[in-house]
Amino acid sequence: MAQETKPDKESKEDVLDIDLVKQRLDMLDRRLDNIDSMITVVAERVMNQPITFEIICPHCGKNIEIAIIGNQKPTK
């Protein structure tokens, strides 16, 4: 006699797992697109005008200023 297998149950679980992986990949893709958009905006701003960061050192309390200047001339 042939043994009965449970292909329906296993295949349903596999389909659910694949759908979950697809959903997570879509979420990751959207997040990466958002990060890419933010980085592009920051890079464009740096190229158009200088940006200055002022940071306070947690060890000595001294102010540290970091200036980033792009090489593109500002246009109006």
C-alpha positions as CSV (number, residue, x, y, z in Angstrom):
1,M,0.0,0.0,0.0
2,A,1.1,3.5,-0.7
3,Q,1.7,5.8,2.1
4,E,-0.3,8.9,2.3
5,T,1.5,12.2,2.4
6,K,0.3,15.6,3.3
7,P,1.3,17.8,0.4
8,D,-1.6,20.2,0.9
9,K,-0.6,21.2,4.4
10,E,3.0,21.6,3.6
11,S,2.4,23.5,0.4
12,K,0.0,25.9,2.1
13,E,2.7,26.6,4.8
14,D,5.3,27.1,2.1
15,V,3.0,29.5,0.2
16,L,2.4,31.5,3.5
17,D,6.1,31.6,4.1
18,I,6.9,32.8,0.6
19,D,4.2,35.5,0.9
20,L,5.7,36.7,4.2
21,V,9.1,36.9,2.7
22,K,7.7,38.9,-0.3
23,Q,6.0,41.3,2.1
24,R,9.2,41.8,4.1
25,L,11.2,42.4,0.9
26,D,8.7,45.0,-0.2
27,M,8.9,46.8,3.1
28,L,12.7,46.7,2.9
29,D,12.6,48.0,-0.6
30,R,10.4,51.0,0.4
31,R,12.6,51.8,3.4
32,L,15.7,51.7,1.1
33,D,14.0,54.0,-1.3
34,N,13.2,56.4,1.5
35,I,16.7,56.4,2.7
36,D,18.0,57.0,-0.8
37,S,15.7,60.0,-1.2
38,M,16.9,61.5,2.1
39,I,20.5,61.1,1.2
40,T,19.9,62.6,-2.2
41,V,18.3,65.7,-0.7
42,V,21.2,66.1,1.8
43,A,23.8,65.7,-1.0
44,E,22.0,68.3,-3.2
45,R,21.9,70.7,-0.3
46,V,25.6,70.2,0.4
47,M,26.4,70.9,-3.2
48,N,24.3,74.1,-3.2
49,Q,25.2,75.7,0.1
50,P,27.5,75.0,3.0
51,I,26.3,73.0,6.0
52,T,27.8,73.4,9.5
53,F,27.5,70.9,12.3
54,E,28.2,71.9,15.9
55,I,28.9,69.0,18.2
56,I,29.8,69.1,21.9
57,C,32.4,66.6,22.9
58,P,31.0,64.2,25.5
59,H,34.4,63.8,27.2
60,C,35.7,67.4,27.5
61,G,32.6,69.5,26.8
62,K,34.4,71.4,24.0
63,N,32.4,72.6,21.0
64,I,33.5,71.0,17.7
65,E,32.4,72.7,14.4
66,I,32.4,70.7,11.2
67,A,31.8,72.6,7.9
68,I,30.9,70.8,4.7
69,I,31.2,72.9,1.5
70,G,30.3,71.7,-2.0
71,N,32.1,72.7,-5.1
72,Q,29.0,73.7,-7.1
73,K,28.4,77.5,-7.4
74,P,25.1,78.7,-6.0
75,T,22.7,79.8,-8.7
76,K,19.7,82.1,-8.4
